[in-house]
Amino acid sequence: MAPEETETRDAPEAAGEGRWRAVAARDAGADGRFVFAVTTTGIYCRPSCPARRPRRAHVRFFDTPAAAEAAGFRPCLRCHPKGPSRAEANAALVAAACRELDAAETAPDLPELARRIGLSPAHLHRLFKAATGLTPRAYAAGRRAGRLRAELSGGAGVTEALYAAGYGSAGRLYAESDAVLGMTPGAYRDGGADVAITWAVGASGLGPVLVARTERGVCAILMGAEAEAPEAALARRFPKARLVPGDADFAELVRLVIAFVEAPRTGLDLPLDLRGTAFQRRVWEALRAIPPGETASYAEIARRIGAPGSARAVAGACAANPVAVAVPCHRVLRGDGALSGYRWGVERKRDLLARERG
């Protein structure tokens, strides 16, 4: 027996059955992890092969195509198990499209981008959204906004920054600046100068809670170490913003937030000032749709936003969430149901879930 052959003879039976389930389901996610060979035909395939399924008793598993060939099996002419899988080929096409969008001073429209990649516009649109959770147009807009923020943070003038970032006109930039920057381009360039952020810290059963608000809505609900050093936490994003300690009226807002932290099933109906990428905002909206007392996995959230391959990016968006509890990233678990990392501590995550379920 070849040393790389696994499962049906040398490996534990449960592992072999796990691979057989992937073959029976034609699971494309298993492609590249192993191949299966059919003793009655002398052919080996990738798990997602569309050919008719053989009987389990006639199947052997191998870690690599080379191991299958060393055992005397030939590659399938339908699924071509020695080449890249369909998922790998699609990922390469999406990566090429991203490189085109990243390098272009002016983003090409969908038909032109599809022509460069060698796909139809509809096919590229579908592949791109499945892989990234965004349309090519939204991806290009996000990259343009990122370049704008970098130019302004580096001290460039507004006119210089808008053309360097790829905005065709000042009118287009100012029409989008509120959603992209949360303020005018000039104010962002100056580090948030003249933008007022009112804040205060309240006490809860989970420790101190920082609540901050701009004129647009609540922009931060922070716990733990961030709440213990509130001005430092707020100044990291807008170092020149005016940080205004809350007055008696603001104390009522803090009271509402603390009550929500203590009893998260009650809900929090307050305007939020959420600033993030288009993908992050989609994830945050999906999180807000999870009912109290229920949970979802990162993979489930990725599927809900139409990007089934972006579970890792969903986890990153959860980690970037600036408003604890109001955007309930604590309701997202690992695929096996276990608690995973939480910006404000796994123990707080466990406590919040217990309060919602209790």
Buried (B, 14 or more C-beta within 10 A) or exposed (E): EBEBBBBBEEBEEEEBEEBBEBBEEBBBBBBBBBBBBBBEBEBBBBBBBEBEBBEEEEBBBBBBBEBBBBBEBEBBEEBBBBEEBBBEEBBEBBEBBBEBBEEBEEBBEBEEBBEBBEBEBEBBBBBBBBBBBBBBBBBBBBBBBEBBBEBBEEEBEBEEBBBBBBBEEBEEBBEBBEEBBBBBBBBBBBBBBEBEBBBBBBEBEBBBBBBBBBEBEBBBBBBBEBBBEBEEBBBEBBEEBEBBEBEEEBEEBBEBBBBBBEEBEEEBEBEBBBBBBBBBBBBBEBBBEBEBEEBBBBBBBBBBBBBBBBBEBBBEBBEBBBBBBBBBBBBBBBEEEEBBEBBBBEEBBEBBBEBBEE
